[in-house]
Amino acid sequence: MQENVAAGLSYVLGWITGLIFYFTDKRQFVRQHAAQSIVLFGGLHILMFVLGMFLGAGIFMGHGAGLAGAGMAWGILSLIDLVVFVLWIVCMIMAFQGKKFRVPVVADLADSIFKP
């Protein structure tokens, strides 16, 4: 498989394919994209889960303003979903084009966790 294709595929299912490609492919370009996928989408997955739990529990426990609180929670999670979708598309396009694209902060964190 070509290097750019493997790097692009490391984003297809978010952190799951990132893990697969990180541990199965030894090429530096692919591993850099796979590590970035793990940190970026794994972190966003955890953030969305925690926010969903926090906002959902707040609504059902009487915190927030009932339907207004539910609307705000839905709006925040929808905004994060949009950011995730845009990042997913951009990262895949850059990787498939063979470009070393680094998401600010995330790439540095991935480098420190996964030591290139």
N, C-alpha and C positions, 0 to 999 in steps of 0.2 A: 504494500500500500504506500502511496506517495506520502511524503512528510506533511504537506499542506492538507491533504485529505484526512489523515489521522488527527492532526491538530484541530481541524474543523469539527470532526466527529466527536471530539472530546467535550464539546459543548452541547451536543444534540439533546441529551437527557439531563443536562445540568451537571450537578456534582456526581451523579452516578456514573455517567460515561467518563467524567474527569478521573474518577478513581480507577476505572478500568484501564484507561489509556496511560495513566501515570505509572501503574504497576506492571503493565505489559509491554510498553514501548520505551526503549532506552535512548531514543534520540532527544537531544536537548530542546529543540524547537517544540516537539510534541509535548514533552514533559513540562515545559514552561506554560504552555496553553492549558494543559490538563490540571496543573497545580492552581492556576488562576481560576479555572472553572470550579474546582473543589472549594476554594476559599470564597469566591464571589457568590456562587449559587448555594453553597452550603450555608454560608453566613446569612444570606437573604432568606433562605428556607427557614432557618432557626428564628430570625427576626420576625418573619410573618407568623410563624407558629406562636411565638411569645405574645406578639401584639394581638393576634386573634384570641388567644386565651385571656389576656388582660382586658381587652376591650369587650369581648363577649361576656366575661364574668362581671365586669362593671355594669353592663347593661342589665343583666339578669339579677344582679344583687341589689338593684335600686340606685346604683351610682350612675351618674350621667343624667340625662334628661329624657329617659324613655325612648320614644321614637327619634328624637333629635340626637340622642347619644348613639343610637343604632345607625342613623344616617351618617354621623361623623365617623364612626368606626368603619362603616362600609366605604366611605370616601377615602380614608387613610389607606386602607388595605387595597383599594382599587388603584390609587396612585402608586403604591409600591409595586403592584402587579404590572402597571404600565412601564415603570422603570426597569423591572426585571425583563420584560418582553423586549424592550429597546436594547438593553445591554446584551441580551441573548443573541439577537439578530446581528448587532454590530460585531460582537466577538466572533461569531461564526463566519461572517463575511470576511473579516480581517484574516482569520486563520486560513480559510479556504483560498484566499489570495496570496498566502505565504508571507504575510506581514507579521512582524513581531509587535503586536499591539499589547500595550500594558495599560490596564485600568488603574488610574491613580489610586494610591493607598493600598488597594487590593493586591496589586502585583508585588509591591514591596513586602507586604505581609506574607504572601505566598512564598516569596523568596526566602524570608526568614524562617518560615515553618518547614518548607521542603528543601532547603539548602541545595541550590543548583549544582 
